Amino acid sequence: MPNIFYRTGPAPLQPSLRTLDADGMKKRMAELSTPLTPEAMERDTSTYIDFLTSQTCTRKGTIGAVGYCFSGKMAMLGAAARSDKVAAAASFHGGGLYTETSTSPHLVLPRIKARLYFAHAIKDRSMPEDAIVKFEQALKNWGGKYESETYKDAYHSWTSSDSPVYNPAQAERAFEKLIQLFKETFV
């Protein structure tokens, strides 16, 4: 995985988000995410896709994009920016997929040709229930192939084994849904 926050510093980024209290984490996330405008994310994701698909060790044809947390919107923006290359995209506990701003990721849906999968967390401040409802309406209006669901008893970052809210059963289910998406798209 590339360091999507390279504009702020080299990996590993310090201080680690896991070592910060709530206020410190909020401040650090703002520092990391401010340079990542939708335009920057589309440029970066296009560059990542071009680099990966140009390697001799990767198969020819379309690819899948996957994002967790903040990078969930990057997977979606990558599917829009490179609709010629991205055939499937998934987001797990992705934040900010629907906002009331002119730069909301949901606004790129008309440019996406990929099949999409979204797995939302419960009680997620980065993607609250009302945003999920609006996002799912935007997906329905888009008319492409997608699935969007909220995982029961799964809080933001439930898929990360080092997270305090790691949910092994739901993490396994998320992985199975990702494999299913890829099998159905790339067979």
C-alpha positions in Angstrom: 0.0 0.0 0.0 1.4 3.4 -0.9 1.8 6.1 1.7 -1.2 8.3 0.8 -0.1 10.9 3.3 3.4 11.4 1.6 2.8 15.1 1.4 2.9 15.3 5.2 5.9 13.0 5.7 7.6 9.7 5.0 6.2 6.4 6.4 5.9 5.4 9.1 4.1 8.5 10.1 4.8 9.8 13.6 3.2 10.1 15.9 1.1 7.0 15.3 -2.6 7.6 15.3 -3.0 4.7 17.7 -0.9 6.5 20.4 -3.0 9.7 20.4 -6.0 10.6 22.5 -9.3 11.6 20.7 -8.3 15.3 20.4 -4.8 14.5 19.3 -6.1 12.0 16.7 -8.6 14.6 15.3 -5.8 17.2 15.0 -3.4 14.7 13.4 -6.0 13.4 10.9 -6.6 17.1 9.9 -2.9 17.6 9.3 -2.7 14.4 7.2 -5.9 14.8 5.2 -5.9 18.5 4.4 -3.5 18.2 1.4 -5.6 15.3 0.1 -8.2 17.1 -2.0 -10.3 15.1 -4.3 -8.2 16.3 -7.2 -5.0 15.2 -5.5 -6.5 11.8 -4.6 -7.6 11.2 -8.2 -4.1 12.2 -9.5 -2.4 10.0 -6.9 -4.7 7.0 -7.5 -4.3 7.3 -11.3 -0.5 7.3 -10.8 -0.7 4.2 -8.5 -2.9 2.4 -11.0 -0.6 3.2 -13.9 2.4 2.1 -12.0 0.9 -1.2 -10.8 -0.6 -2.1 -14.2 2.7 -1.4 -15.9 4.6 -4.0 -13.9 5.5 -7.3 -15.6 4.3 -9.2 -12.4 0.7 -8.0 -12.8 -1.8 -9.5 -15.1 -3.1 -7.5 -18.0 -6.7 -6.2 -18.0 -8.8 -4.4 -15.4 -8.1 -4.3 -11.7 -9.9 -3.9 -8.4 -9.4 -1.1 -5.9 -9.9 -1.4 -2.1 -9.9 1.2 0.6 -10.2 1.2 4.3 -11.2 4.2 6.4 -9.9 7.3 4.7 -8.7 5.4 1.6 -12.3 4.1 1.0 -13.0 7.4 -0.9 -9.7 7.0 -2.7 -10.9 3.6 -4.1 -14.1 5.3 -5.3 -12.2 8.3 -6.8 -9.8 5.9 -8.5 -12.7 4.1 -10.0 -13.9 7.4 -11.4 -10.5 8.7 -12.5 -9.6 5.4 -14.2 -12.9 3.9 -15.3 -10.9 2.3 -18.2 -8.8 0.2 -15.7 -10.9 -0.2 -12.5 -13.7 -2.8 -12.8 -14.4 -3.3 -9.1 -13.9 -1.1 -6.1 -14.7 -1.7 -2.4 -14.7 0.5 0.7 -14.6 -0.8 4.3 -15.6 1.6 7.1 -14.9 4.4 4.6 -15.4 7.9 5.9 -16.8 11.0 4.1 -18.2 9.1 1.1 -21.2 11.5 1.2 -21.0 15.1 2.4 -23.0 18.2 1.6 -20.0 19.8 0.0 -19.2 20.4 -3.7 -16.3 18.0 -3.4 -18.2 15.0 -2.0 -17.0 11.7 -3.4 -20.5 10.6 -4.2 -20.6 13.3 -7.0 -18.1 11.2 -9.1 -20.6 8.3 -9.4 -21.6 9.2 -13.0 -18.0 8.7 -14.1 -17.7 5.2 -12.5 -18.2 2.1 -14.6 -16.9 -0.3 -11.9 -19.0 -2.6 -9.7 -18.9 -1.2 -6.2 -19.1 -2.6 -2.6 -19.5 -0.5 0.5 -19.3 -1.9 4.1 -20.2 0.7 6.7 -19.6 0.7 10.4 -22.2 1.5 13.0 -22.1 4.8 15.0 -19.3 6.0 12.7 -18.6 9.7 13.1 -16.8 9.8 9.7 -19.9 8.3 8.0 -23.0 8.8 10.1 -26.3 7.0 9.5 -27.9 9.9 7.7 -24.9 10.1 5.4 -25.2 6.4 4.7 -28.9 6.9 3.8 -28.1 9.8 1.4 -25.2 7.9 0.0 -27.3 4.8 -0.7 -29.9 7.0 -2.4 -27.1 8.5 -4.6 -26.0 4.9 -5.5 -29.5 4.0 -6.4 -29.8 7.1 -8.6 -26.5 6.3 -10.2 -27.9 3.0 -11.4 -24.7 1.0 -11.6 -23.9 -2.3 -10.0 -23.3 -1.9 -6.2 -23.9 -3.3 -2.8 -23.9 -1.2 0.3 -24.5 -2.4 3.8 -23.9 -1.6 7.5 -22.2 -4.4 9.5 -23.9 -5.3 12.7 -21.8 -4.7 15.9 -18.9 -3.4 13.7 -17.4 -0.1 14.7 -15.0 2.1 12.6 -11.8 0.1 12.0 -13.4 -3.3 12.8 -11.3 -4.9 10.1 -7.9 -4.0 11.6 -6.6 -6.7 13.9 -4.7 -4.1 15.9 -7.8 -2.0 16.5 -9.4 -1.9 19.9 -12.8 -2.5 18.1 -11.5 -5.4 15.9 -14.4 -7.7 15.2 -13.0 -11.0 13.9 -16.3 -12.4 12.7 -17.2 -9.3 10.8 -13.7 -8.8 9.5 -13.8 -12.3 8.1 -17.2 -11.6 6.5 -15.8 -8.4 5.0 -12.9 -10.3 3.5 -15.3 -12.9 2.1 -17.4 -10.1 0.5 -14.3 -8.7 -1.1 -13.3 -12.1 -2.5 -16.9 -12.6 -3.8 -16.8 -9.1 -5.5 -13.5 -9.9 -7.2 -14.6 -13.5 -8.2 -17.8 -12.2 -9.7 -16.1 -9.3 -11.5 -12.9 -10.9 -12.8 -14.1 -14.5 -13.7 
